[in-house]
Amino acid sequence: MIIEIGIVAGEIWHFLDQHGEVSLSDLTKSLDRTPENILMSLGWLAREGHVILAQAGDGYRISLRKDA
């Protein structure tokens, strides 16, 4: 499972690098991964300081850290 989380984290990083800030719902719709796997991978990226998660209304916005 940890390998899969790492692979999805890389996919998320590349997606954000290409598309900029996105909503969590748009990210989940765009990647062919389970929502649970996306959330675990986002947690990994957030813990490592690679992404910024900001609450926006009922959802979240995700972007890459500029200094990461």
PDB file of N, CA, C and O in Angstrom:
ATOM      1  N   MET A   1       0.821  -1.197   0.000  1.00  0.00           N
ATOM      2  CA  MET A   1       0.000   0.000   0.000  1.00  0.00           C
ATOM      3  C   MET A   1       0.863   1.258   0.000  1.00  0.00           C
ATOM      4  O   MET A   1       0.517   2.230  -0.672  1.00  0.00           O
ATOM      5  N   ILE A   2       1.964   1.268   0.726  1.00  0.00           N
ATOM      6  CA  ILE A   2       2.794   2.464   0.809  1.00  0.00           C
ATOM      7  C   ILE A   2       3.380   2.824  -0.557  1.00  0.00           C
ATOM      8  O   ILE A   2       3.573   4.000  -0.864  1.00  0.00           O
ATOM      9  N   ILE A   3       3.659   1.815  -1.367  1.00  0.00           N
ATOM     10  CA  ILE A   3       4.181   2.085  -2.713  1.00  0.00           C
ATOM     11  C   ILE A   3       3.106   2.759  -3.558  1.00  0.00           C
ATOM     12  O   ILE A   3       3.392   3.717  -4.276  1.00  0.00           O
ATOM     13  N   GLU A   4       1.880   2.270  -3.478  1.00  0.00           N
ATOM     14  CA  GLU A   4       0.771   2.863  -4.229  1.00  0.00           C
ATOM     15  C   GLU A   4       0.531   4.313  -3.797  1.00  0.00           C
ATOM     16  O   GLU A   4       0.278   5.174  -4.640  1.00  0.00           O
ATOM     17  N   ILE A   5       0.608   4.586  -2.506  1.00  0.00           N
ATOM     18  CA  ILE A   5       0.427   5.952  -2.006  1.00  0.00           C
ATOM     19  C   ILE A   5       1.515   6.860  -2.588  1.00  0.00           C
ATOM     20  O   ILE A   5       1.234   7.990  -2.989  1.00  0.00           O
ATOM     21  N   GLY A   6       2.731   6.373  -2.633  1.00  0.00           N
ATOM     22  CA  GLY A   6       3.827   7.156  -3.202  1.00  0.00           C
ATOM     23  C   GLY A   6       3.643   7.414  -4.683  1.00  0.00           C
ATOM     24  O   GLY A   6       3.939   8.509  -5.163  1.00  0.00           O
ATOM     25  N   ILE A   7       3.161   6.427  -5.411  1.00  0.00           N
ATOM     26  CA  ILE A   7       2.923   6.601  -6.849  1.00  0.00           C
ATOM     27  C   ILE A   7       1.833   7.640  -7.083  1.00  0.00           C
ATOM     28  O   ILE A   7       1.979   8.514  -7.937  1.00  0.00           O
ATOM     29  N   VAL A   8       0.752   7.547  -6.336  1.00  0.00           N
ATOM     30  CA  VAL A   8      -0.342   8.506  -6.483  1.00  0.00           C
ATOM     31  C   VAL A   8       0.111   9.902  -6.053  1.00  0.00           C
ATOM     32  O   VAL A   8      -0.291  10.892  -6.664  1.00  0.00           O
ATOM     33  N   ALA A   9       0.928   9.992  -5.026  1.00  0.00           N
ATOM     34  CA  ALA A   9       1.462  11.298  -4.608  1.00  0.00           C
ATOM     35  C   ALA A   9       2.233  11.939  -5.763  1.00  0.00           C
ATOM     36  O   ALA A   9       2.119  13.143  -5.993  1.00  0.00           O
ATOM     37  N   GLY A  10       3.009  11.147  -6.481  1.00  0.00           N
ATOM     38  CA  GLY A  10       3.723  11.660  -7.645  1.00  0.00           C
ATOM     39  C   GLY A  10       2.774  12.117  -8.737  1.00  0.00           C
ATOM     40  O   GLY A  10       3.007  13.149  -9.366  1.00  0.00           O
ATOM     41  N   GLU A  11       1.711  11.367  -8.973  1.00  0.00           N
ATOM     42  CA  GLU A  11       0.709  11.760  -9.970  1.00  0.00           C
ATOM     43  C   GLU A  11       0.036  13.074  -9.577  1.00  0.00           C
ATOM     44  O   GLU A  11      -0.202  13.932 -10.426  1.00  0.00           O
ATOM     45  N   ILE A  12      -0.269  13.226  -8.291  1.00  0.00           N
ATOM     46  CA  ILE A  12      -0.883  14.463  -7.814  1.00  0.00           C
ATOM     47  C   ILE A  12       0.080  15.631  -8.010  1.00  0.00           C
ATOM     48  O   ILE A  12      -0.319  16.691  -8.494  1.00  0.00           O
ATOM     49  N   TRP A  13       1.335  15.442  -7.640  1.00  0.00           N
ATOM     50  CA  TRP A  13       2.332  16.513  -7.786  1.00  0.00           C
ATOM     51  C   TRP A  13       2.422  16.956  -9.247  1.00  0.00           C
ATOM     52  O   TRP A  13       2.418  18.155  -9.529  1.00  0.00           O
ATOM     53  N   HIS A  14       2.503  16.007 -10.173  1.00  0.00           N
ATOM     54  CA  HIS A  14       2.590  16.346 -11.600  1.00  0.00           C
ATOM     55  C   HIS A  14       1.315  17.028 -12.085  1.00  0.00           C
ATOM     56  O   HIS A  14       1.382  17.963 -12.883  1.00  0.00           O
ATOM     57  N   PHE A  15       0.161  16.576 -11.618  1.00  0.00           N
ATOM     58  CA  PHE A  15      -1.104  17.197 -12.003  1.00  0.00           C
ATOM     59  C   PHE A  15      -1.144  18.653 -11.547  1.00  0.00           C
ATOM     60  O   PHE A  15      -1.509  19.540 -12.319  1.00  0.00           O
ATOM     61  N   LEU A  16      -0.768  18.898 -10.295  1.00  0.00           N
ATOM     62  CA  LEU A  16      -0.770  20.264  -9.772  1.00  0.00           C
ATOM     63  C   LEU A  16       0.269  21.132 -10.477  1.00  0.00           C
ATOM     64  O   LEU A  16       0.030  22.317 -10.707  1.00  0.00           O
ATOM     65  N   ASP A  17       1.397  20.564 -10.816  1.00  0.00           N
ATOM     66  CA  ASP A  17       2.433  21.297 -11.539  1.00  0.00           C
ATOM     67  C   ASP A  17       1.924  21.749 -12.905  1.00  0.00           C
ATOM     68  O   ASP A  17       2.272  22.838 -13.363  1.00  0.00           O
ATOM     69  N   GLN A  18       1.114  20.937 -13.551  1.00  0.00           N
ATOM     70  CA  GLN A  18       0.586  21.260 -14.873  1.00  0.00           C
ATOM     71  C   GLN A  18      -0.650  22.154 -14.820  1.00  0.00           C
ATOM     72  O   GLN A  18      -0.844  22.990 -15.703  1.00  0.00           O
ATOM     73  N   HIS A  19      -1.492  21.990 -13.790  1.00  0.00           N
ATOM     74  CA  HIS A  19      -2.785  22.666 -13.755  1.00  0.00           C
ATOM     75  C   HIS A  19      -2.895  23.783 -12.717  1.00  0.00           C
ATOM     76  O   HIS A  19      -3.862  24.545 -12.736  1.00  0.00           O
ATOM     77  N   GLY A  20      -1.947  23.888 -11.836  1.00  0.00           N
ATOM     78  CA  GLY A  20      -2.037  24.896 -10.783  1.00  0.00           C
ATOM     79  C   GLY A  20      -3.032  24.488  -9.710  1.00  0.00           C
ATOM     80  O   GLY A  20      -3.338  23.306  -9.556  1.00  0.00           O
ATOM     81  N   GLU A  21      -3.529  25.452  -8.979  1.00  0.00           N
ATOM     82  CA  GLU A  21      -4.445  25.181  -7.863  1.00  0.00           C
ATOM     83  C   GLU A  21      -5.751  24.579  -8.373  1.00  0.00           C
ATOM     84  O   GLU A  21      -6.320  25.043  -9.361  1.00  0.00           O
ATOM     85  N   VAL A  22      -6.213  23.545  -7.687  1.00  0.00           N
ATOM     86  CA  VAL A  22      -7.463  22.882  -8.050  1.00  0.00           C
ATOM     87  C   VAL A  22      -8.244  22.556  -6.780  1.00  0.00           C
ATOM     88  O   VAL A  22      -7.694  22.541  -5.679  1.00  0.00           O
ATOM     89  N   SER A  23      -9.521  22.301  -6.955  1.00  0.00           N
ATOM     90  CA  SER A  23     -10.333  21.848  -5.823  1.00  0.00           C
ATOM     91  C   SER A  23     -10.094  20.353  -5.623  1.00  0.00           C
ATOM     92  O   SER A  23      -9.685  19.644  -6.542  1.00  0.00           O
ATOM     93  N   LEU A  24     -10.354  19.901  -4.426  1.00  0.00           N
ATOM     94  CA  LEU A  24     -10.217  18.479  -4.128  1.00  0.00           C
ATOM     95  C   LEU A  24     -11.156  17.669  -5.014  1.00  0.00           C
ATOM     96  O   LEU A  24     -10.781  16.603  -5.502  1.00  0.00           O
ATOM     97  N   SER A  25     -12.362  18.159  -5.223  1.00  0.00           N
ATOM     98  CA  SER A  25     -13.311  17.412  -6.060  1.00  0.00           C
ATOM     99  C   SER A  25     -12.824  17.325  -7.503  1.00  0.00           C
ATOM    100  O   SER A  25     -12.970  16.276  -8.131  1.00  0.00           O
ATOM    101  N   ASP A  26     -12.246  18.405  -8.047  1.00  0.00           N
ATOM    102  CA  ASP A  26     -11.709  18.362  -9.410  1.00  0.00           C
ATOM    103  C   ASP A  26     -10.509  17.422  -9.503  1.00  0.00           C
ATOM    104  O   ASP A  26     -10.361  16.700 -10.489  1.00  0.00           O
ATOM    105  N   LEU A  27      -9.663  17.427  -8.492  1.00  0.00           N
ATOM    106  CA  LEU A  27      -8.515  16.530  -8.477  1.00  0.00           C
ATOM    107  C   LEU A  27      -8.976  15.076  -8.474  1.00  0.00           C
ATOM    108  O   LEU A  27      -8.444  14.246  -9.212  1.00  0.00           O
ATOM    109  N   THR A  28      -9.963  14.777  -7.645  1.00  0.00           N
ATOM    110  CA  THR A  28     -10.486  13.417  -7.543  1.00  0.00           C
ATOM    111  C   THR A  28     -11.127  12.976  -8.857  1.00  0.00           C
ATOM    112  O   THR A  28     -10.988  11.821  -9.258  1.00  0.00           O
ATOM    113  N   LYS A  29     -11.826  13.885  -9.525  1.00  0.00           N
ATOM    114  CA  LYS A  29     -12.444  13.552 -10.810  1.00  0.00           C
ATOM    115  C   LYS A  29     -11.404  13.364 -11.907  1.00  0.00           C
ATOM    116  O   LYS A  29     -11.618  12.576 -12.828  1.00  0.00           O
ATOM    117  N   SER A  30     -10.291  14.070 -11.824  1.00  0.00           N
ATOM    118  CA  SER A  30      -9.285  14.062 -12.893  1.00  0.00           C
ATOM    119  C   SER A  30      -8.349  12.866 -12.837  1.00  0.00           C
ATOM    120  O   SER A  30      -7.840  12.430 -13.870  1.00  0.00           O
ATOM    121  N   LEU A  31      -8.116  12.333 -11.654  1.00  0.00           N
ATOM    122  CA  LEU A  31      -7.199  11.202 -11.514  1.00  0.00           C
ATOM    123  C   LEU A  31      -7.996   9.905 -11.429  1.00  0.00           C
ATOM    124  O   LEU A  31      -9.027   9.848 -10.760  1.00  0.00           O
ATOM    125  N   ASP A  32      -7.527   8.885 -12.093  1.00  0.00           N
ATOM    126  CA  ASP A  32      -8.208   7.592 -12.094  1.00  0.00           C
ATOM    127  C   ASP A  32      -7.741   6.776 -10.884  1.00  0.00           C
ATOM    128  O   ASP A  32      -7.142   5.709 -11.024  1.00  0.00           O
ATOM    129  N   ARG A  33      -8.033   7.307  -9.702  1.00  0.00           N
ATOM    130  CA  ARG A  33      -7.652   6.676  -8.430  1.00  0.00           C
ATOM    131  C   ARG A  33      -8.823   6.765  -7.465  1.00  0.00           C
ATOM    132  O   ARG A  33      -9.713   7.597  -7.639  1.00  0.00           O
ATOM    133  N   THR A  34      -8.825   5.913  -6.451  1.00  0.00           N
ATOM    134  CA  THR A  34      -9.901   5.971  -5.462  1.00  0.00           C
ATOM    135  C   THR A  34      -9.750   7.242  -4.626  1.00  0.00           C
ATOM    136  O   THR A  34      -8.636   7.717  -4.406  1.00  0.00           O
ATOM    137  N   PRO A  35     -10.872   7.787  -4.162  1.00  0.00           N
ATOM    138  CA  PRO A  35     -10.788   8.965  -3.301  1.00  0.00           C
ATOM    139  C   PRO A  35      -9.941   8.720  -2.049  1.00  0.00           C
ATOM    140  O   PRO A  35      -9.228   9.616  -1.597  1.00  0.00           O
ATOM    141  N   GLU A  36     -10.018   7.520  -1.494  1.00  0.00           N
ATOM    142  CA  GLU A  36      -9.231   7.200  -0.306  1.00  0.00           C
ATOM    143  C   GLU A  36      -7.733   7.260  -0.601  1.00  0.00           C
ATOM    144  O   GLU A  36      -6.954   7.775   0.201  1.00  0.00           O
ATOM    145  N   ASN A  37      -7.340   6.732  -1.751  1.00  0.00           N
ATOM    146  CA  ASN A  37      -5.936   6.746  -2.123  1.00  0.00           C
ATOM    147  C   ASN A  37      -5.456   8.176  -2.367  1.00  0.00           C
ATOM    148  O   ASN A  37      -4.336   8.531  -1.999  1.00  0.00           O
ATOM    149  N   ILE A  38      -6.295   8.985  -2.980  1.00  0.00           N
ATOM    150  CA  ILE A  38      -5.941  10.392  -3.206  1.00  0.00           C
ATOM    151  C   ILE A  38      -5.772  11.110  -1.869  1.00  0.00           C
ATOM    152  O   ILE A  38      -4.826  11.878  -1.697  1.00  0.00           O
ATOM    153  N   LEU A  39      -6.670  10.870  -0.932  1.00  0.00           N
ATOM    154  CA  LEU A  39      -6.575  11.529   0.373  1.00  0.00           C
ATOM    155  C   LEU A  39      -5.329  11.094   1.141  1.00  0.00           C
ATOM    156  O   LEU A  39      -4.667  11.924   1.764  1.00  0.00           O
ATOM    157  N   MET A  40      -5.003   9.794   1.103  1.00  0.00           N
ATOM    158  CA  MET A  40      -3.789   9.324   1.774  1.00  0.00           C
ATOM    159  C   MET A  40      -2.549   9.955   1.136  1.00  0.00           C
ATOM    160  O   MET A  40      -1.620  10.351   1.840  1.00  0.00           O
ATOM    161  N   SER A  41      -2.537  10.044  -0.169  1.00  0.00           N
ATOM    162  CA  SER A  41      -1.396  10.623  -0.883  1.00  0.00           C
ATOM    163  C   SER A  41      -1.282  12.121  -0.625  1.00  0.00           C
ATOM    164  O   SER A  41      -0.173  12.642  -0.501  1.00  0.00           O
ATOM    165  N   LEU A  42      -2.404  12.815  -0.542  1.00  0.00           N
ATOM    166  CA  LEU A  42      -2.379  14.238  -0.202  1.00  0.00           C
ATOM    167  C   LEU A  42      -1.848  14.446   1.210  1.00  0.00           C
ATOM    168  O   LEU A  42      -1.108  15.395   1.472  1.00  0.00           O
ATOM    169  N   GLY A  43      -2.229  13.559   2.112  1.00  0.00           N
ATOM    170  CA  GLY A  43      -1.707  13.642   3.473  1.00  0.00           C
ATOM    171  C   GLY A  43      -0.193  13.508   3.491  1.00  0.00           C
ATOM    172  O   GLY A  43       0.495  14.231   4.211  1.00  0.00           O
ATOM    173  N   TRP A  44       0.313  12.593   2.707  1.00  0.00           N
ATOM    174  CA  TRP A  44       1.759  12.404   2.592  1.00  0.00           C
ATOM    175  C   TRP A  44       2.406  13.687   2.062  1.00  0.00           C
ATOM    176  O   TRP A  44       3.372  14.186   2.639  1.00  0.00           O
ATOM    177  N   LEU A  45       1.864  14.214   0.961  1.00  0.00           N
ATOM    178  CA  LEU A  45       2.432  15.438   0.370  1.00  0.00           C
ATOM    179  C   LEU A  45       2.348  16.622   1.332  1.00  0.00           C
ATOM    180  O   LEU A  45       3.272  17.432   1.406  1.00  0.00           O
ATOM    181  N   ALA A  46       1.241  16.721   2.066  1.00  0.00           N
ATOM    182  CA  ALA A  46       1.086  17.819   3.024  1.00  0.00           C
ATOM    183  C   ALA A  46       2.078  17.676   4.169  1.00  0.00           C
ATOM    184  O   ALA A  46       2.691  18.657   4.589  1.00  0.00           O
ATOM    185  N   ARG A  47       2.238  16.472   4.669  1.00  0.00           N
ATOM    186  CA  ARG A  47       3.170  16.228   5.782  1.00  0.00           C
ATOM    187  C   ARG A  47       4.596  16.541   5.374  1.00  0.00           C
ATOM    188  O   ARG A  47       5.380  17.040   6.182  1.00  0.00           O
ATOM    189  N   GLU A  48       4.939  16.252   4.125  1.00  0.00           N
ATOM    190  CA  GLU A  48       6.278  16.536   3.606  1.00  0.00           C
ATOM    191  C   GLU A  48       6.449  18.002   3.200  1.00  0.00           C
ATOM    192  O   GLU A  48       7.548  18.424   2.840  1.00  0.00           O
ATOM    193  N   GLY A  49       5.355  18.779   3.259  1.00  0.00           N
ATOM    194  CA  GLY A  49       5.423  20.207   2.950  1.00  0.00           C
ATOM    195  C   GLY A  49       5.409  20.530   1.469  1.00  0.00           C
ATOM    196  O   GLY A  49       5.850  21.609   1.074  1.00  0.00           O
ATOM    197  N   HIS A  50       4.913  19.620   0.636  1.00  0.00           N
ATOM    198  CA  HIS A  50       4.910  19.840  -0.811  1.00  0.00           C
ATOM    199  C   HIS A  50       3.640  20.501  -1.330  1.00  0.00           C
ATOM    200  O   HIS A  50       3.647  21.079  -2.417  1.00  0.00           O
ATOM    201  N   VAL A  51       2.557  20.424  -0.574  1.00  0.00           N
ATOM    202  CA  VAL A  51       1.303  21.029  -1.017  1.00  0.00           C
ATOM    203  C   VAL A  51       0.722  21.913   0.074  1.00  0.00           C
ATOM    204  O   VAL A  51       1.040  21.783   1.256  1.00  0.00           O
ATOM    205  N   ILE A  52      -0.137  22.810  -0.370  1.00  0.00           N
ATOM    206  CA  ILE A  52      -0.894  23.658   0.543  1.00  0.00           C
ATOM    207  C   ILE A  52      -2.355  23.260   0.400  1.00  0.00           C
ATOM    208  O   ILE A  52      -2.889  23.218  -0.709  1.00  0.00           O
ATOM    209  N   LEU A  53      -2.994  22.972   1.515  1.00  0.00           N
ATOM    210  CA  LEU A  53      -4.412  22.640   1.540  1.00  0.00           C
ATOM    211  C   LEU A  53      -5.136  23.793   2.229  1.00  0.00           C
ATOM    212  O   LEU A  53      -4.815  24.151   3.362  1.00  0.00           O
ATOM    213  N   ALA A  54      -6.110  24.365   1.539  1.00  0.00           N
ATOM    214  CA  ALA A  54      -6.856  25.488   2.100  1.00  0.00           C
ATOM    215  C   ALA A  54      -8.351  25.176   2.030  1.00  0.00           C
ATOM    216  O   ALA A  54      -8.865  24.769   0.988  1.00  0.00           O
ATOM    217  N   GLN A  55      -9.037  25.373   3.154  1.00  0.00           N
ATOM    218  CA  GLN A  55     -10.476  25.147   3.157  1.00  0.00           C
ATOM    219  C   GLN A  55     -11.143  26.255   2.354  1.00  0.00           C
ATOM    220  O   GLN A  55     -10.826  27.434   2.509  1.00  0.00           O
ATOM    221  N   ALA A  56     -12.081  25.849   1.487  1.00  0.00           N
ATOM    222  CA  ALA A  56     -12.820  26.793   0.648  1.00  0.00           C
ATOM    223  C   ALA A  56     -14.288  26.378   0.664  1.00  0.00           C
ATOM    224  O   ALA A  56     -14.694  25.459  -0.047  1.00  0.00           O
ATOM    225  N   GLY A  57     -15.069  27.064   1.480  1.00  0.00           N
ATOM    226  CA  GLY A  57     -16.475  26.684   1.613  1.00  0.00           C
ATOM    227  C   GLY A  57     -16.601  25.305   2.221  1.00  0.00           C
ATOM    228  O   GLY A  57     -16.083  25.043   3.307  1.00  0.00           O
ATOM    229  N   ASP A  58     -17.295  24.420   1.514  1.00  0.00           N
ATOM    230  CA  ASP A  58     -17.483  23.046   1.990  1.00  0.00           C
ATOM    231  C   ASP A  58     -16.369  22.110   1.541  1.00  0.00           C
ATOM    232  O   ASP A  58     -16.364  20.937   1.916  1.00  0.00           O
ATOM    233  N   GLY A  59     -15.426  22.605   0.745  1.00  0.00           N
ATOM    234  CA  GLY A  59     -14.383  21.748   0.210  1.00  0.00           C
ATOM    235  C   GLY A  59     -12.991  22.287   0.506  1.00  0.00           C
ATOM    236  O   GLY A  59     -12.790  23.074   1.430  1.00  0.00           O
ATOM    237  N   TYR A  60     -12.050  21.847  -0.295  1.00  0.00           N
ATOM    238  CA  TYR A  60     -10.651  22.249  -0.132  1.00  0.00           C
ATOM    239  C   TYR A  60     -10.051  22.612  -1.478  1.00  0.00           C
ATOM    240  O   TYR A  60     -10.446  22.078  -2.514  1.00  0.00           O
ATOM    241  N   ARG A  61      -9.084  23.534  -1.450  1.00  0.00           N
ATOM    242  CA  ARG A  61      -8.277  23.884  -2.616  1.00  0.00           C
ATOM    243  C   ARG A  61      -6.868  23.377  -2.333  1.00  0.00           C
ATOM    244  O   ARG A  61      -6.381  23.446  -1.205  1.00  0.00           O
ATOM    245  N   ILE A  62      -6.225  22.866  -3.378  1.00  0.00           N
ATOM    246  CA  ILE A  62      -4.899  22.271  -3.232  1.00  0.00           C
ATOM    247  C   ILE A  62      -3.968  22.915  -4.237  1.00  0.00           C
ATOM    248  O   ILE A  62      -4.324  23.090  -5.403  1.00  0.00           O
ATOM    249  N   SER A  63      -2.777  23.267  -3.788  1.00  0.00           N
ATOM    250  CA  SER A  63      -1.768  23.823  -4.684  1.00  0.00           C
ATOM    251  C   SER A  63      -0.390  23.370  -4.225  1.00  0.00           C
ATOM    252  O   SER A  63      -0.202  22.977  -3.074  1.00  0.00           O
ATOM    253  N   LEU A  64       0.565  23.431  -5.137  1.00  0.00           N
ATOM    254  CA  LEU A  64       1.941  23.131  -4.770  1.00  0.00           C
ATOM    255  C   LEU A  64       2.534  24.290  -4.008  1.00  0.00           C
ATOM    256  O   LEU A  64       2.202  25.446  -4.270  1.00  0.00           O
ATOM    257  N   ARG A  65       3.399  23.995  -3.078  1.00  0.00           N
ATOM    258  CA  ARG A  65       4.165  25.063  -2.400  1.00  0.00           C
ATOM    259  C   ARG A  65       5.144  25.618  -3.410  1.00  0.00           C
ATOM    260  O   ARG A  65       5.790  24.855  -4.128  1.00  0.00           O
ATOM    261  N   LYS A  66       5.262  26.905  -3.479  1.00  0.00           N
ATOM    262  CA  LYS A  66       6.181  27.546  -4.440  1.00  0.00           C
ATOM    263  C   LYS A  66       7.636  27.287  -4.098  1.00  0.00           C
ATOM    264  O   LYS A  66       8.483  27.241  -4.990  1.00  0.00           O
ATOM    265  N   ASP A  67       7.934  27.119  -2.828  1.00  0.00           N
ATOM    266  CA  ASP A  67       9.309  26.923  -2.391  1.00  0.00           C
ATOM    267  C   ASP A  67       9.669  25.454  -2.197  1.00  0.00           C
ATOM    268  O   ASP A  67      10.743  25.141  -1.684  1.00  0.00           O
ATOM    269  N   ALA A  68       8.773  24.547  -2.606  1.00  0.00           N
ATOM    270  CA  ALA A  68       9.010  23.105  -2.416  1.00  0.00           C
ATOM    271  C   ALA A  68       9.867  22.546  -3.537  1.00  0.00           C
ATOM    272  O   ALA A  68      10.170  21.353  -3.545  1.00  0.00           O
TER     273      ALA A  68
END
